[in-house]
Amino acid sequence: MVYLFRLEKFSITEKKLFISISGCFDYYNDSKPKISLIFDNKSENRRIPLKINSFFLDHSHGQYFIHGACEYDLEHLFWNKNNCNDITLRLSLMLGEEYVESLELDFNDEILDSDQVYYQVSRQNDEIIISPQQNLEDYYSLLKKYQHFLTIYSYLLLLISILLIPFFAIDGFLALKGFSEKSPDFQKNRRPAVNFLFHINWKICEFSNHGLGRRRFNLWLMGRIYSILRHRKIKENHIAFISERRNDMSGNFDPIYHEIANNPQISILKFLNNKPTKNLNIFEIIKYVNILSTSKVILLDDFLPSIHTFDLKDETKLIQLWHAVGAFKTFGFTRIGKKGGPEQFSPNHRSYDYAIVSSREIVKFYAEGFGLSEEKVLATGIPRTDVFFDKEYKKKVASEFYDKYPQLANKKILLFAPTFRGDGKQDAHYHLKLFPVNQIYESIGDDWAIIIKHHPFVRGKTEISPEFEDYILDLSHDSEINDLLFISDLIISDYSSVIFEASLLNIPMLFYAYDLEEYINSRDFYYEYKTFVPGKIVFNSQEIISSLLNEDFESNKIDEFKGRFFDHLDGMSTERVLNLLYSILDNNK
């Protein structure tokens, strides 16, 4: 395939880069192109998506035409701001299953424009070189030197903003009446008084970069306590398990903890608390901060916003085990510029020393989503998937399940496991009536039983007819999703990452994507959905019933899918992660 990409504009004003690119390449399917820019300063690399403003498909000539433009904050490209090496730029393109990592850019030197206050740009062997200037080093040194004064200044602004609350209140009243700009947190279905308070807090944040509220106060308190406790020595054998998602040793934590629990040379610390930061009491805050200040290794299993507000010591290694497998829905910094996406300067995820994934193919996506250098994303495999290679565990789970639900012993099990709709935990939902479970069960016959397993964020409960309640079970809040896979004969999902685990057991799958186009526009995927999923896509309940009656699941797609997203099919992912932990404890990393 021939790719022609041209740099239309490249200008730096102080610490802001504006870039505009147009491209033309051969058409071979209807996939939507995705472009990422890769910045590299020899110490770190950072992959950031380029916003696609327009693309046109010329069917008559078999070509795509594309244009993208975006502004980047050079100051927040890399996590280590003290590094002032030259920055090189590469371009990558993903189109359906086609992925090109380093595309040639055609450009004239004249468009490389910089005010040269902090950066200058040049051309070297057809590469763009961004060179930080000496005064940028002076700028960072000055920031560090006067950090305490800047902190005092920021709190002075907060005090002034509190005195301005009456004026912010008037503006909030006008906003409710439609005469002033509404806050980004404004919601139509929320009580006016709550929107009013959110508006005042937003104005305070706009003025002082601070805000009021229990969460902000707890974060401030954590920071003050950490500034005292961080002077304690690191305990070289301390491994900490920290989670805001769960309060037990489950998920990826479980196999790792099981292996090191009886090791006398390792001291294990835990902070497993599924309360949000704003609800932590003073004793929990002190315990949390104490763990951060003394641990050699900290293991996470999900997004933990509060930890990225700390300047952890260099000796402490932060490892993200994550909870999902594979790369499916876009997340993190891949969603820059989209609703619910982070700002480029956000510290979220970026302080990980390592993140683990299931295969080398998806390293680039996790690096982009987490805002990490690709070298920090390791394809060790996911520890909790090791159980899928344990035949004895499978027998145990199946035996316990049928002891609890003996009426299902001779039934084929259909597991309905969709993800939620909405931006997050607060507004998560699923349109329950769009999966008419009673009608589906009645149509497919007595050979089947149906288990419903909604995402933990979904609060609603499916209405099950009394006559079917023995064979339709809603176990959304009662069972571990992985354990249910061991007794499932078919899975109906949509955009949930459970499909990766299901592929390890070769379970046939249907993909009920009734809102596919809407979901692509709001959330999007790393891959082209229609060619990516390892099963048949259906769009309504009648197509579900037809596929079930005809056993039409397109299961031939599973093997290729599994080989693509799992580098290791040996049940030894935990061992590889443990090797990483031991090497850190031995100071080899």
C-alpha positions in Angstrom: 0.0 0.0 0.0 1.2 3.5 -0.8 1.0 6.1 1.9 1.5 9.9 1.2 1.5 12.1 4.2 2.3 15.8 4.2 3.0 18.1 7.1 0.9 21.2 6.5 1.7 23.2 9.6 4.2 22.8 12.4 4.5 25.8 14.8 5.7 26.2 18.4 4.7 29.2 20.4 6.4 29.2 23.8 5.5 25.6 25.1 2.6 24.9 22.7 3.0 22.9 19.5 0.3 23.1 16.8 0.6 20.4 14.1 -1.6 19.8 11.0 -1.2 16.8 8.7 -2.9 15.7 5.5 -2.7 12.2 3.9 -3.7 10.1 1.0 -3.5 6.3 0.7 -5.1 3.4 -1.0 -8.5 2.3 0.0 -9.3 -1.3 0.8 -12.1 -1.3 3.4 -14.4 1.1 5.2 -12.3 1.3 8.4 -11.9 4.6 10.1 -8.2 5.6 10.1 -6.5 6.4 13.4 -3.2 8.4 13.6 -0.9 8.7 16.6 2.2 10.9 17.0 5.2 9.4 18.8 7.5 11.8 20.6 10.9 10.5 21.7 13.6 12.2 23.8 15.9 9.1 24.0 14.9 8.7 27.7 11.1 8.4 27.2 8.7 8.1 24.4 5.1 9.3 24.4 2.3 8.2 22.0 -0.6 10.7 21.6 -3.5 10.4 19.2 -3.9 13.0 16.5 -7.4 14.4 16.2 -8.9 13.5 12.8 -10.8 16.5 11.6 -12.0 15.0 8.3 -11.5 12.0 6.0 -13.0 11.3 2.6 -13.3 8.0 0.8 -13.1 8.2 -2.9 -14.6 5.0 -4.1 -14.1 5.8 -7.8 -10.3 6.1 -7.4 -9.9 3.7 -4.4 -8.3 6.2 -2.2 -8.7 7.7 1.3 -8.0 11.4 1.9 -7.5 12.5 5.5 -6.7 15.6 7.5 -5.8 15.9 11.2 -4.7 18.7 13.5 -4.1 19.1 17.2 -2.3 21.2 19.7 0.1 19.6 22.2 1.5 21.0 25.4 5.3 20.3 25.1 5.8 20.9 28.8 3.6 17.9 29.7 4.8 15.5 27.0 7.1 13.5 29.3 6.8 12.5 32.9 10.4 13.4 33.7 10.6 17.2 33.1 14.2 17.4 34.0 15.2 15.6 30.8 15.9 18.2 28.1 17.2 16.0 25.3 16.2 16.6 21.7 12.8 15.3 20.8 12.2 13.4 17.6 8.7 12.8 16.0 7.2 9.8 14.3 3.8 9.1 12.8 1.8 5.9 13.0 -1.4 4.9 11.2 -3.9 2.2 12.0 -6.5 1.3 9.3 -8.5 -1.8 10.1 -6.1 -4.6 10.5 -3.3 -2.7 8.8 -0.8 -1.0 11.2 2.2 1.2 10.0 4.5 2.3 12.8 6.7 4.9 11.1 5.3 6.8 8.2 7.4 9.2 6.1 6.3 12.8 6.2 6.8 15.1 3.3 7.4 18.7 4.4 9.2 21.9 3.5 11.7 23.3 6.1 9.9 26.7 5.9 6.9 25.4 7.8 9.0 24.4 10.8 8.2 27.6 12.8 9.3 28.3 16.4 9.6 31.4 18.5 12.8 29.8 19.9 12.0 31.0 23.4 11.9 27.5 24.9 12.2 25.3 21.8 13.7 25.4 18.3 12.9 23.1 15.5 15.1 21.7 12.7 15.3 19.0 10.1 17.7 16.1 10.3 17.7 13.1 7.9 14.0 13.7 7.0 13.2 13.8 10.8 11.8 16.7 12.7 14.0 17.6 15.7 12.6 19.7 18.6 15.4 21.1 20.7 14.7 22.4 24.2 16.6 25.6 24.9 18.8 26.3 27.9 16.2 28.7 29.3 13.8 25.8 29.5 16.2 24.2 32.0 16.4 27.5 33.8 12.5 27.6 33.8 12.3 24.2 35.5 15.0 25.0 37.9 13.2 28.2 38.9 10.0 26.4 39.3 11.7 23.9 41.7 13.4 26.7 43.6 10.3 28.7 44.2 7.9 25.8 44.6 7.1 26.8 48.2 6.3 30.3 47.2 4.1 29.1 44.4 2.3 26.9 46.8 1.7 29.8 49.2 0.5 31.9 46.2 -2.0 29.2 45.1 -3.5 29.1 48.6 -3.7 32.9 48.7 -5.7 32.7 45.5 -7.9 30.1 47.2 -8.5 32.4 50.1 -9.4 35.2 47.7 -11.8 32.9 45.8 -13.6 32.0 49.0 -14.1 35.8 49.6 -15.6 36.0 46.1 -18.2 33.2 46.7 -21.1 35.8 46.8 -20.2 36.9 43.3 -19.8 33.3 42.2 -23.2 32.5 43.7 -24.8 35.3 41.6 -23.1 33.9 38.5 -24.4 30.4 39.5 -28.0 31.8 39.7 -27.7 33.4 36.3 -26.3 30.2 34.9 -29.3 28.2 36.1 -31.5 30.8 34.4 -29.5 30.5 31.2 -27.9 34.0 31.3 -24.4 32.8 32.1 -22.1 29.9 31.1 -22.9 26.7 32.9 -20.3 24.6 34.6 -18.9 21.5 32.9 -20.6 19.4 35.7 -24.0 20.8 34.9 -26.6 18.0 34.5 -30.2 18.5 33.5 -31.6 15.7 35.6 -29.9 16.9 38.7 -31.5 19.1 41.4 -31.0 22.9 40.7 -29.5 23.4 44.2 -26.8 20.7 43.5 -26.0 22.3 40.1 -25.8 25.6 41.9 -23.2 24.3 44.3 -21.2 22.6 41.6 -21.1 25.9 39.7 -19.7 27.8 42.7 -17.0 25.1 43.2 -16.2 25.3 39.5 -15.7 29.1 39.6 -13.4 28.6 42.7 -11.4 26.1 40.7 -11.2 28.4 37.7 -9.9 31.2 39.9 -7.5 29.4 42.2 -6.9 25.9 40.7 -8.3 24.6 44.0 -11.7 23.5 45.0 -13.8 22.8 48.0 -15.1 19.4 49.0 -14.2 16.4 51.1 -12.2 14.7 48.3 -10.0 17.7 47.8 -9.5 18.2 51.5 -8.5 14.6 51.9 -6.0 14.8 49.1 -4.6 18.0 50.6 -4.3 16.2 54.0 -2.6 13.2 52.4 -0.1 15.5 50.8 0.7 17.2 54.1 1.1 13.9 55.9 3.3 12.5 53.1 5.6 15.5 53.2 6.4 14.4 56.7 6.4 10.6 56.3 8.3 10.5 53.0 11.6 11.0 55.0 11.2 7.5 56.4 13.5 4.9 54.9 12.2 2.5 52.2 11.8 -1.1 53.6 13.6 -3.1 50.9 11.3 -6.2 51.4 7.9 -4.4 51.5 5.4 -5.2 48.8 2.1 -3.3 49.1 -1.3 -4.3 47.5 -3.4 -1.2 47.1 -6.9 -1.0 45.6 -9.9 1.4 45.6 -11.8 -1.2 43.5 -11.9 -4.1 45.9 -11.5 -4.9 49.6 -10.2 -8.5 49.2 -7.3 -10.3 47.6 -9.1 -11.2 44.3 -8.4 -10.6 40.7 -4.7 -10.3 39.7 -3.8 -9.8 43.4 -4.9 -13.3 44.4 -2.3 -15.5 42.5 0.6 -13.1 43.3 -0.4 -12.9 47.0 -0.8 -16.7 47.2 2.8 -17.2 45.9 4.5 -14.8 48.2 2.4 -15.0 51.4 4.6 -17.6 53.0 7.9 -16.1 51.9 9.6 -15.0 55.1 11.8 -12.6 53.2 8.9 -10.5 52.0 6.7 -8.3 54.2 3.2 -7.8 52.7 1.2 -4.6 53.3 -2.4 -4.1 52.2 -4.7 -1.2 51.7 -7.8 -2.7 50.1 -10.6 -0.3 50.5 -13.5 0.1 48.1 -14.4 3.5 49.5 -13.7 6.6 47.4 -11.0 9.0 48.6 -13.5 11.5 49.9 -14.9 8.9 52.3 -11.6 7.8 53.9 -11.2 8.7 57.6 -8.1 10.1 59.2 -6.8 6.6 60.3 -7.2 5.2 56.8 -5.5 8.2 55.3 -2.5 7.8 57.7 -2.3 4.1 56.9 -2.4 4.7 53.2 0.2 7.4 53.2 2.5 5.4 55.5 2.4 2.5 53.0 3.3 4.8 50.2 6.3 6.2 52.1 7.9 2.9 53.0 7.1 0.3 50.3 9.7 -0.9 47.8 7.0 -2.2 45.4 3.4 -1.0 45.1 0.9 -3.1 43.2 -2.3 -1.7 41.8 -5.2 -3.5 40.0 -7.1 -0.5 38.7 -7.1 3.2 38.3 -6.3 4.9 41.6 -6.4 8.7 41.0 -5.0 9.7 44.4 -1.7 7.9 44.1 -0.7 10.1 41.1 -0.8 13.2 43.2 2.2 12.0 45.2 5.8 12.4 44.2 6.8 8.9 45.1 10.4 8.2 45.9 12.7 6.9 43.1 13.3 3.7 45.1 9.6 2.9 45.1 8.4 1.0 42.1 4.7 1.4 41.1 3.3 -1.5 39.1 -0.1 -1.5 37.4 -1.5 -5.1 37.1 -4.7 -3.7 35.6 -8.0 -5.7 35.7 -8.8 -6.1 32.1 -7.2 -8.4 29.4 -6.4 -7.4 25.9 -7.1 -4.0 24.2 -10.7 -3.4 23.3 -12.4 -0.1 24.2 -10.2 3.0 24.2 -9.3 4.4 27.6 -7.1 6.9 29.3 -5.0 9.3 27.2 -6.3 7.7 24.0 -9.5 9.6 24.8 -7.8 13.1 24.9 -10.3 15.6 23.5 -13.3 13.3 24.0 -16.0 13.5 26.6 -14.7 12.0 29.8 -11.2 12.0 28.5 -8.2 13.4 30.5 -6.4 16.7 29.9 -2.9 16.2 28.5 -1.3 17.6 31.7 -3.2 15.1 33.9 -0.8 13.0 36.0 -3.3 10.0 35.9 -1.6 6.7 35.1 1.7 8.3 34.1 3.6 7.6 37.3 3.6 3.8 36.8 7.1 2.3 36.6 5.6 -0.8 34.8 2.3 -2.0 33.5 1.6 -5.6 32.4 -0.3 -6.8 29.4 -1.2 -10.0 27.7 0.7 -9.6 24.4 3.3 -7.6 22.6 0.7 -6.5 20.0 -1.2 -4.3 22.5 1.9 -2.7 24.2 1.4 0.4 22.0 -2.2 0.8 23.0 -1.5 0.6 26.7 1.5 2.9 26.4 -0.8 5.4 24.7 -3.7 4.9 27.1 -1.5 5.2 30.2 0.7 7.9 28.9 3.8 5.7 29.4 7.0 5.0 27.5 6.6 1.7 25.6 9.5 0.1 27.5 7.5 0.3 30.7 4.7 -1.9 29.3 5.6 -5.6 29.7 3.9 -8.5 28.0 4.2 -11.0 30.9 0.6 -12.2 30.6 -2.2 -11.6 33.1 -1.8 -13.5 36.4 -5.5 -14.2 37.0 -5.8 -15.9 33.6 -3.6 -18.8 34.9 -6.6 -20.5 36.4 -7.9 -21.1 32.8 -5.1 -23.6 32.4 -5.9 -25.3 35.7 -8.1 -28.3 35.1 -8.5 -29.1 38.8 -9.7 -25.6 39.5 -12.2 -25.9 36.7 -13.6 -29.1 38.2 -13.8 -27.5 41.6 -15.7 -24.4 40.4 -18.1 -26.5 38.3 -18.8 -28.9 41.2 -19.5 -26.0 43.6 -21.8 -24.3 41.1 -23.9 -27.3 40.4 -24.1 -28.1 44.2 -25.6 -24.6 44.6 -27.8 -24.8 41.5 -28.6 -28.5 40.9 -31.5 -27.7 38.6 -29.0 -26.5 36.0 -26.9 -29.7 35.9 -28.3 -31.0 32.6 -28.7 -27.6 31.0 -26.6 -25.7 28.5 -25.6 -22.4 30.1 -26.0 -19.1 28.2 -24.1 -16.4 30.0 -25.3 -12.8 29.2 -22.4 -10.5 30.2 -22.6 -7.0 28.7 -20.7 -3.9 29.8 -22.3 -0.8 31.1 -23.4 2.4 29.3 -22.5 5.8 30.6 -19.3 7.7 31.5 -18.5 5.8 34.7 -19.7 4.5 38.0 -22.0 7.5 38.8 -24.1 7.2 35.7 -23.6 3.6 34.7 -26.6 1.8 33.3 -27.8 -0.8 30.8 -31.1 -0.7 28.8 -32.5 -3.9 30.5 -35.6 -4.1 28.3 -33.4 -4.4 25.1 -32.5 -7.9 26.3 -35.9 -9.5 26.7 -34.6 -12.5 28.7 -38.1 -14.1 29.3 -38.9 -14.0 25.5 -35.5 -15.4 24.6 -35.7 -18.2 27.1 -39.1 -19.2 26.0 -38.0 -19.2 22.3 -34.9 -21.3 22.6 -36.3 -24.3 24.5 -35.8 -26.2 27.7 -32.2 -27.3 26.9 -30.9 -23.9 28.0 -30.6 -21.9 31.2 -29.6 -18.3 31.2 -27.3 -16.5 33.7 -27.2 -12.7 33.7 -24.0 -11.0 34.8 -24.1 -7.2 34.5 -21.1 -5.0 35.1 -20.7 -4.2 38.9 -21.5 -0.6 38.1 -25.0 -1.3 36.8 -27.6 -1.0 39.6 -30.7 -2.1 37.9 -32.0 -5.7 38.1 -33.6 -7.7 35.3 -37.3 -8.7 35.8 -37.6 -12.5 35.5 -41.0 -14.2 35.1 -41.8 -16.4 38.2 -42.3 -19.4 35.9 -38.7 -19.1 34.7 -36.9 -18.1 37.8 -35.3 -21.6 38.3 -33.6 -21.4 34.9 -33.0 -17.7 34.5 -30.6 -16.4 37.2 -29.4 -12.9 37.8 -26.0 -13.4 39.4 -24.7 -9.8 38.8 -23.8 -9.3 42.4 -23.3 -12.8 43.6 -20.6 -14.5 41.5 -17.1 -13.9 40.1 -17.3 -13.5 36.3 -14.3 -15.7 35.7 -15.8 -18.6 37.6 -19.0 -18.4 35.6 -17.0 -18.9 32.4 -16.1 -22.4 33.5 -19.7 -23.5 33.3 -20.8 -21.5 30.3 -21.6 -23.0 26.9 -22.2 -19.7 25.1 -21.6 -16.1 25.9 -23.6 -13.1 24.7 -21.7 -9.9 25.3 -21.1 -6.6 23.5 -18.1 -4.5 24.3 -16.9 -6.2 27.5 -13.3 -7.5 27.8 -14.6 -10.8 29.2 -14.3 -12.0 25.6 -10.5 -12.4 26.0 -10.9 -14.8 29.0 -13.7 -16.6 27.1 -11.4 -17.2 24.2 -9.0 -19.1 26.4 -11.8 -21.6 27.1 -12.9 -21.6 23.4 -16.4 -20.6 24.4 -18.7 -19.6 21.4 -19.8 -16.0 21.5 -22.5 -13.7 20.2 -22.0 -10.0 20.1 -25.2 -8.0 20.8 -24.2 -4.6 19.5 -27.6 -2.8 19.2 -25.9 0.6 19.7 -22.7 0.0 17.8 -22.4 3.3 15.9 -23.4 5.3 18.9 -20.8 3.5 21.0 -18.1 4.0 18.4 -18.8 7.7 18.3 -18.8 8.1 22.1 -16.2 5.5 23.2 -14.6 3.9 20.2 -12.3 0.9 20.0 -8.6 0.3 19.3 -9.6 -2.2 16.5 -12.3 -2.2 13.9 -15.1 -3.8 15.8 -16.7 -5.8 13.0 -13.5 -7.5 12.0 -12.1 -7.8 15.5 -14.7 -9.7 17.6 -14.4 -13.5 17.6 -18.0 -14.3 16.9 -21.2 -13.3 15.2 -22.6 -9.8 15.6 -26.3 -9.4 16.2 -28.4 -6.2 16.5 -31.7 -7.2 18.0 -33.4 -10.0 20.0 -34.8 -11.8 17.0 -31.3 -12.2 15.6 -30.1 -13.5 19.0 -32.9 -16.1 18.9 -32.2 -17.1 15.3 -28.5 -17.6 16.0 -29.2 -19.7 19.1 -31.7 -21.9 17.3 -29.4 -22.4 14.3 -26.2 -22.6 16.4 -24.7 -19.9 14.2 -21.9 -18.3 16.3 -19.0 -18.0 13.8 -16.7 -19.8 16.4 -14.0 -20.3 13.8 -12.7 -16.8 14.6 -11.7 -17.7 18.2 -8.3 -19.4 17.6 -6.9 -16.5 15.6 -8.2 -14.0 18.1 -6.6 -16.0 21.0 -3.3 -16.3 19.3 -3.3 -12.6 18.6 -3.9 -11.3 22.2 -2.1 -13.9 24.2 1.7 -14.4 23.8 1.7 -17.1 26.4 -0.8 -19.9 26.6 1.1 -21.8 29.4 -0.6 -20.7 32.7 2.7 -19.2 34.0 1.9 -15.5 33.8 2.0 -15.2 37.6 5.6 -16.6 37.6 6.7 -14.0 35.0 5.2 -11.2 37.1 6.9 -12.6 40.2 10.3 -12.6 38.4 9.8 -8.9 37.8 9.0 -8.3 41.5 12.0 -10.3 42.7 14.3 -8.5 40.3 13.1 -5.2 41.8 13.6 -6.4 45.3 17.1 -7.5 44.3 17.8 -4.1 42.9 18.3 -5.4 39.4 15.6 -3.2 38.0 
